[in-house]
Amino acid sequence: MSSYRLDRTAFKAQTAEEASKSHAAYYKTLTWQERLRIANYLNSVAYNYPENEPPRLDKTIFKARARK
């Protein structure tokens, strides 16, 4: 289970542009490793797999062939 939790009590009415600027400013303060961890978590939620166990790529559907 992840350590990230959504705080449903925090809300601020703002335009999409204001929200975009504030989120961008926050994420710019994080290191690239922290941003990568967050992206990994969001992908696991979006594609419904355990956070540190991404699904394996099915390599049987790809074919390699020589170009002429």
N, C-alpha and C positions, 0 to 999 in steps of 0.2 A: 504494500500500500504506500502511497506517496505521502510526503510531508506537506504538500501543497493543499491548502484549503481555501475555498471561496468564502469571503466574508460577506454574507448577505445583508449585514446591517450597514455597511458602508455604501453610500450612494451620493452622488453629486450630479445635479442636473447641469448638463453642458452640451454644447453642439458637437457634432462629429469632428469638426476641425480642432476644437479645444481638447477633446478627448485624445485625438491623434497626437497632438503636440505633447500632452502630459505623459502619455504612454511612451512615446519616443524618448522623451527626456529621462524617464525612469530606466528604460532598458539600456540607454547609453551609459548609465552609471555602472552597469553590471559588467563583469569580465566576460570574455567570449566563452569560457567554460561554463559559467552560470547560465548564459543565454542558450548554450547547447543543451544543458540539462533540462531547461524549461521546454525547449523545442522537442526533446525526446519525450517528455511527459505529455505534451499536447498531442503528439503523434500517437502515443499509446492510448490516449483517451479517444481520439478521433477514429482510430482503426481498431479499437477494442482488443488490445493485446496487453499482456503483463508488461509493466514499465521497462524492466531490464531484460526482457526476452522477446525481441522483435521476431516476427515470422521469417522463416528462411525463404529465399528466392527460389522459385521452381525453375531450375536451369534446363529442364527437359523440353521446354517449349521454344527455346532459342536454337537457331541453327547458324553455323558458321560456314561461309562459302567464299571461294576465291572470286575476286573481281577480274574481269577481262579487260 
